């Protein structure tokens, strides 16, 4: 039993150390131009973006006769949102100290932007790679994958999340996305 406590302490200590290293590294590379870029990118992972883009995606999928895929996307996004809210309330981790370069409210862990961007954009990328026939669709899928990473990075860059918040958000979202993909496959 004692070794478990020591292991837990070692993991927490290593995470804190890694978060601190990443924070200081990012502070050293900030520029006014990159501030503007990452403020814009983070908006693509905002609740407003997901409401707008989610409704648009569901409408397009339903009109195209892809009702099951639209349902999976809707349920996946709702599950991602619910898990994020539950974990934020349970864990209650405060946001990083220091100047935040954008407005962020609530708790820090896990990153909702990271979670929901992987669930939403990741699922759209999966659909494009699975069903897309054109080179443009494949490029769009890879572009969405890059966007997911940039949104996650933007949250740390803007000092509204620790790197571990983003990593945890991606891990949780990856599990949700795996279930969504499984549910999308023909039976």
N, C-alpha and C positions, 0 to 999 in steps of 0.2 A: 504494500500500500504506500509506503514511504517513497519508493522509487517513482511512483506515478506522480506524486506531488512535485518531486524534483524535476521530472520530465516536463510537467506542465509549466513550472517556473522557468525552465530553460527555454521552452518554446516562446513563452511570453517575453522573456528578456531578449531573445534573438529577434523577435518581431519588432519590439520597441527600438532596438538598435538599428535594424534595417530601415524602419520608418524614418528615423532621425537622419540616417545617411542620405536617403533619397530626398528628404526635405531640404537638406543643406545643399545637395548637388543641384536641385532645381533652382533654388534661390540664386545660385551662381550663374545660371544660364539664362535668366529672365532678361527680356528686352521689351521695349514698348510695342514693337511689331508683333512679337510672339504673344504678348498679353492680349492684343486684339484678336489674333487668330484663335487662341484657346478659349477666349470668352465666347466667340462665335460658335466654335465646335461644341462647347458644353451645352449650348442651347439646343442642339440636335438630340440631346439626351434628356431634355426636360420633360416634365409631365405634359406640358402644352403640346410639345412636338409629338409625343406619343398618342395623345388624344386625337390630334388632327390626322397624323399619318396612319394611326391604327384604324380610325373610321374609314379613311380613304382606302386603305388596303382591304378591309373587310368588304366594302362596297364593290371594289374591283373584283375580288375573288368570288363574291356571290353572283355578280353579273356574268362572270365567266363560267359559272356552273360549278365552282369549287367550294361548295357549302361546307364540306367536312374540313377542308384546309382553313376556311374562314373561322370555323368553330374552334379548331385547335389553336389558331392564332389568338383569338379572343380569350379563351380559357387560359392559355399560357401567359398572356399579359396580366390577366387578373390574378393568377396564381403568383406570378413574379411580384406584383405590387403588394399582395397580401403577405407574402413571405418577408419582403423587405420591411414593411411596416411592423410586423410581428417581431422580427429580429432587432430592429432599431429600438423598439420599446423594451424588449427583454434585456438587451445588452447595455443600452444607455451610454454608449461611448461619446464623449464630447468631441467636438470638431477640433482640428489643430489650432494651437495658439498662434498668434501673430496676425499680420494683415491678410485678410481674405480679399482676393481680387474680384470676387463676384459675391452676390448675396446668396447665402445658404442658411436654411433654418433647420431645426430639428437635430436629431442625433446623427452621428457620423458612420456608424458601423451597421450594416454594410453599405456600400455606395449604391444608391438607387439608380443613379445614372448608368453606372457600369452594369448592374443587373439587368435593367430593362433594355439597355442598348443591345446587349448580347441576346436576350430573349427575342426582341423584335427584329433588329437588323440581321441577327444570326439566322433566324428562321427564314426571313426573306432571301438571304444569301443561299441558304440550303435549297429553297424552292427554285431559285434561278439556276443553281448548279445541277439540280436533279432534272429539271424540266426545260430549262432554257436550251434553245437550239442554236442561237446565234453567238458569235464572238462578243458582241456588245453585252449580251446578258451575262456572259461569263466574266467579262471585265467589271461589270456592275457588281457582281457578287464579290469579287475580290476587293473592289472599292469599299463595299459595305464592311468587309472584314477589317480593312484598314481603319475605317471610320470608328468601328467599335473600339479598337485599341487607342485611337486618338481621343475619343471621348473619355475613356478611362484615365488616360494620361492627363487630360485637361483638368480633371478633378483634383489631382495631386498638384499639378502645376499652379492652379488657382488657390491652393492652400485651403481647400474646403474638405479635403479627405486625406487620410494617411494612405500610403501605398497598400497597406494590408487591408484597408476598407475596400479598395478597388479589387484587389486580388480575391478577397472573400466574395465580393459581389459577382465576379466572373465565375468562380467555382460553383456557387449556388445556381447561377443562371445557366451554367453548362449542364447541370443536372436537369433543370427544367427543360432546357432545349433538347436534351437527349430524349426525354419523355415525349415532347412534342413531335420530334422526328419519328419516333416509334409509332405514335398514334396516327401519323400522316401516311404511313405505308399501307398499301392495300392488304386486306386480310386474307 
